[in-house]
Amino acid sequence: MSSRLIYGFHAVTAKLRHDPESVKEIMIDASRQDARARDLIKHAELQDVRLIATDGKRLDGMAPGARHQGVVARLEGGRKLAHLDDVLDTLEEPAFLLILDGVTDPRNLGACLRVADAAGVHAVIAPKDRSAGLTDVAVKTACGAAETVPYVTVTNLARTLRELQEREIWVVGTAGEAETGLYQAEWPQATAWVLGAEGEGMRRLTRENCDQLVHIPMHGSVESLNVSVAAGVCLFEARRRRG
């Protein structure tokens, strides 16, 4: 069976909490004796996961160029792909989704996943052909959120937006030129928030398939925000209104 590695305390601890059966073994720097290391070891022992004490050099070789923080976990099998229908069909509350159109930087994707997790988003959706994908860098940047927030890739984003609308999910796009500001706009509980890459924004077809466009009010000299920052602003305003 194939295996893959994840690294960093957030990512490994989240995996232990939410999907411990997939964790084959955890390699941890023997010199780590701090509270974070003790907490991780406790979780691993409770789940009967094999722990291997090693040194930093070996971990550096396993995760070259990465800030592994002294912990690397080996998981059984490849990353499970989420399916949008499965996510939506199991919801017991109005849908709350984040859609990323053209976000190709893995660090931005990871940061968006982290924001989505914090805001309680049910899934993050992105097109297969214009997305960074869940690379090791994206997973590490997500600080565990890649293991808790379903990440759905779709072949045709415009068609997916229409399918969401058929489920009575309101699609809200963000665009700097939109007439209505975020804090003045109204939207229903079931929403999908669409953000494009910084600079380019959403593609034309994506924009045309939104029910509503809003802009984030800017009060300084910059014209746009990093996509993960913009996601945080929009999602937490939506979360505030959901109560």
N, C-alpha and C positions, 0 to 999 in steps of 0.2 A: 504494500500500500504506500502511496506517495505521502510525503510529509512536507511541512513548511515551518518556517521559524517566525516568531514574533519576539519583540524585545522591548524593554522598558517596563518600569514597575506598573504604570497605569494599565498598559495593554495586557500584561500577563495576569495581573490581579483581576481585571475585568473578565478575562477568559475563565479563570478559576471559579469566579462567582456565577457566571451565566452559562458556561458550557464546559464543565470540568472533565466530562468524558472524552473530550477531544484532546486533552493535554497529555502527551505521552511522557514527557520528562521536562524538568526545569534545571538549567545550569545557572548557578549563582556564584558570584565572586566571593570566595571564602573570607576575604578581608572586610566584607560588608557586615557590620555588627550593629547597625543602627536600627531605629524603630521600623522603618519601611521594610527592611530586609526581614526583621523578625515577624512582622505582620504577614508578609508573603509566605514565609516558611510555615507559619501557623495554618494559613489557608490551604497550602499544598498538603500538609500532613492530615488535615481534616478530610481532604478529598482523596487521600491515599495516592497522591501523585509522587512519582520518583523524583528525588532531589539529588543533584550532583554538585558538590562543592568543587570549584575550579579556580583558575586565576584569570586576571584581566586580559592577558595576552591571548589565551585561547578564545575568550569571548570576542576579542577584537577580530580574530580570524574568522569567526562564525558570522559576525555582522560587520564586515569591513566598512569603515567610513561612517558608521552609525553611532549615535549616542545611546548605547544599550543600557547604561546606568548600572551595569554589573549583573544583569539578569537576561537570559535568553531562554525561551520555551520552544520545545519541538511539538508541533501539533500533528495529529493523524489526518491524512487526507488533505485535499485542497480546500480552499475557502468555499463555503456553501453560498450559492447564489440565491438571492431573495427574489420572489415573484410578486408582482404588484397585486394581483388578484388575491393571493394568499394573505397578504398584509391587510388589504381592505376588507376582505370577507370575515376577518376575525376581530375587527374593531368593535368596541362596545361604546364608543363615543364618536362625535363628528371627526372626520379625517383632518389631520394636520400634517401637511407634507412640504418638503423643500425640494425644488427642482433646479438643477444647475445646468445651464446651457453654455457650453464652450469653456468650462473651467478645466484647463489642461495642466495646471501646475499642481503636482501632488501635495505640496504643502498647503496650498489653498483648499484643496479637497479635504485634507485631514482636518484643517481648522474648521471648515464648514460642518463636518461630521461632529466635531466636538461641540460646536454651538448648537447643532440640531439636537444632540443628546441633552444638553443642558436645558433647552427650551421644551423638551418633551415631544419632539417631532416623531411621527410614527414611521416615516421612511424618507430616505433621500433618493431622488431619481435623477439619472443622467443618461444622455444618449451614448450609445456604444462608440460612435465614430468621433465624438468630440468631448472626450473625458480623460482625465488623468488616470483613472482606474485605481483600484486598491493596491498600489505598490507598497513595498516595505516602508518607503518614506511617508506615504499618506497614512498608513496604519500607525506609524510611530507618532506622527504629528497629531493624530486624532486622540492620543492619550487614552486608549481603551474604548473610545466611542465606535470604532470600526467593528467591535465585537458586540455592541449593544444596539446600534441603530441599523435596521435593514438598509442595504444599499442595492438599489434596483437599476439595472441598465436596460435600456429599451432601444429597439432598432429605429423606430420612427417617433420622434418626440412630439411632433404636431399631432399625430394620430393618438398618442397617449393622452395628450391634453384634452382631445375631444372625448375620449373614453372616460376621463375623469369627470368631465362636464355631464356626460350621460348618467353618471352616478350622483349628480347634483352636488359636485364639489366645485366651488368657485375658484377660478384660476386668476391669481393676482400677479401681474408682472411689474417689475421695477424698471423705470426708465427716467433718466434725468430730465427729459423734455416733457414728461407727463404733466398735465395741467393740475391734477389733484395731488395734494401733499399727503404723506402717510398718516399724519395725525388728524386730518380732516376727512379722510376717506372712511367709508362704511363697507363692511363685508360680512357675510354670514359666518357661522361657526366652522362649517366644513370648507377648508381652504387649502389650496396648493400655491405656495409662493415660488415665483420663478425669478431667478437672478442669472444674469449673464456675466461673462468675464469682464474684469475692469478694462475700460477703454472701448472694447468692441460692443459690449452689451449683448442683448439677446439677438438671435437671428430673426429675419423678417417673418418667416412662417411661425416661429414661436410667438413673436409679438402679436401677429394677427389672430392667433388662437387663444389669446388671453381674454377673459371677461372684463378685466379692468387693469388700468395702468396707474401706478402711483410713483411719486418721487420722494426721496428723502430730503427734507429741507437742509440746505448747506448754508452756513453762516460765515464761512471764512473764504479764503482765496482758492482752495482746492475745489475741483469740479466733481470729483468722484471719490468713493471709498473702496478699499480693498473688499473683495467679494465676501470674505468671511466676516468682516466688520459690518458690512451692509446686511448680511444675513442675520447677524445678532440684533441689529436695530429693528428689523422687520419682524423677526420671529418673537422677540420678547415683547414687542408691542401687541402682536397677535395673541401671545400667551396671556398678557395682562388682561385683554378683553375677554378671553375665554374664562377667566376667573379660576 
